[in-house]
Amino acid sequence: MARELRWWLAGAFVACAIVAVGYLSPRGAAPAATARNRQPQPTAARLRARGLAEQWRAADLAVRLAVYRRRLEPELARRRATDQPGPALLVEAPDSVPVHTRALVAAALDTVWRELGLGVSKVAVGVVVDFWRFPRTGTDSSPKVPSGSVGYLLPDSTDRATCIALIPAWYWTRGLTRQLEDWLGGGLGPCAFFARWGVPGTPVRLWMARRHYDLASVPSWGREWSHQPEASWMMDRNTGWFWVAVYGHPIAAIGCLAGRAQSCRTAVLAGAGDAFGDSLPRLLDATVRWWRDERLVQGWRYLGDVAREVGYDRFLRFWNSTEPVDTALATALKMPVGKWTERWERRFLPRLPLGAAAPFSAAVLGILLGGAAVALVARGAMRRQVG
Amino acid sequence: MKPRAVVGVVLAFTALAASVARAQGDRWEREVRTQLGRAAGSLDRGLGGSSVATRIGMLNTAESDSVVLPLQAQTAYIFVAACDEDCSSLSLALSDLKSHDLAVDRATDHAAAVRLTPVATASYRVRVVMEACLKNPCRYGLAVLTPPAP
């Protein structure tokens, strides 16, 4: 074999190796299951036990919230009679929590209430701040309640103008008042929306109930948080997207991340127009793994941000509208829902690259390889001319 | 007014008012009471009639509430309903228990009133419909008045 031909073959092999390294890495692919992380399939008995435990926890939370509402009634009535703004507060704490903690929590809650502009609200709010690390379950044989259970008892036919929020606080680090205010503000959840704009009209109420109030989880129309929330757990500016986290979302949420307005619309309006066969659920257990159940990336602050942008009056008209949700929301936003949502999503994350588009680094590598090949050919051609 | 009629209506309201007792006292309810008193006063001006009973409650948009009352034959009754500042339309309807409407006021503001002099002593249904409420729930009030016999 001629020496020159060997050089050509070696060059082609090296070029193929470089391309293979660039393109054949497992980027974007889910890691294969190994013996270490593979979970054994639960038995039927275990599945049944889990189901029963879930039912027990739901019943336990319902009872707890109903008891809290009854305990808060005298304070709620007193505030109503005297037009006193702010929520009624109940602090559940073990003896190890200092006595002045209640005053700290009350002050922080008043600050949050004022910053959210809630004032004397038509729907009164009762807040239970729970400092117990492990909630008491009555007996040792009862299923364990997950620590940090968040729950809401929304206004219902028996009490149309009271919303109860249960906020866990065992992880609060003493001294960080701003952090406490952030937690309390976030913990008010849908109750803050009810306090500011009342009970939503039927279409919005059905839509929100269907989605477990995921878009109204945090009243974000107040001041900016001390820590600016970002979806940084989904991407790192240096290493790129965490594909497992991305593909843990529904397809509409992924499409919305990629800048597709129609997908954004689908992600936001999921559940709108669906009917409930029975009465609306009044108990909301927010102790969910939000990174698994998120229907829209950062969706927990969506309606709060809508309210901040469109203002009180327009949001009130949307919230209380009898029109279908998509019509009411588009009217409030003064633009199509998908278009506004796509722009909103860009505040937290850059556009997700989907499809066959080559990454920038790969394009540069390809151009360099092509240029090198052209240069080599030109050099060989020049040598032959001399000979 | 016949004492039996008064007692019957009062008992009916007392039994049904328990569910709203807890909600008494906020400024929207006080506003409703004031409006109710004003509306009743304008209907009853100078006649010296009596307010038999009052019921206060709250409803979301498009919801309704009804109460069944025993009414005496040949006794004139005035039913007055009013709602808070966030409510822009309230309806009041009076019917028999077979749902035959006897008197209706589909008001386009936050007060409604109907008059009825039953021909027979029986139970009648009074229905309040919250047609439009800007900020749910809206408080409403219902009062039953009996003008003095001429």
HADDOCK unambig.tbl for C-alpha pairs under 7 A between the chains (distance, minus, plus):
assign (segid A and resid 80 and name CA) (segid B and resid 25 and name CA) 5.99 0.50 0.50
assign (segid A and resid 80 and name CA) (segid B and resid 26 and name CA) 4.46 0.50 0.50
assign (segid A and resid 81 and name CA) (segid B and resid 25 and name CA) 4.71 0.50 0.50
assign (segid A and resid 81 and name CA) (segid B and resid 26 and name CA) 5.12 0.50 0.50
assign (segid A and resid 83 and name CA) (segid B and resid 26 and name CA) 6.68 0.50 0.50
assign (segid A and resid 83 and name CA) (segid B and resid 27 and name CA) 6.78 0.50 0.50
assign (segid A and resid 160 and name CA) (segid B and resid 137 and name CA) 6.96 0.50 0.50
assign (segid A and resid 161 and name CA) (segid B and resid 137 and name CA) 6.93 0.50 0.50
assign (segid A and resid 197 and name CA) (segid B and resid 135 and name CA) 6.23 0.50 0.50
assign (segid A and resid 198 and name CA) (segid B and resid 135 and name CA) 5.26 0.50 0.50
assign (segid A and resid 198 and name CA) (segid B and resid 136 and name CA) 4.90 0.50 0.50
assign (segid A and resid 198 and name CA) (segid B and resid 137 and name CA) 6.66 0.50 0.50
assign (segid A and resid 199 and name CA) (segid B and resid 136 and name CA) 4.94 0.50 0.50
assign (segid A and resid 199 and name CA) (segid B and resid 137 and name CA) 6.34 0.50 0.50
assign (segid A and resid 200 and name CA) (segid B and resid 136 and name CA) 6.88 0.50 0.50
assign (segid A and resid 201 and name CA) (segid B and resid 61 and name CA) 6.95 0.50 0.50
assign (segid A and resid 320 and name CA) (segid B and resid 134 and name CA) 6.82 0.50 0.50
assign (segid A and resid 320 and name CA) (segid B and resid 135 and name CA) 6.96 0.50 0.50
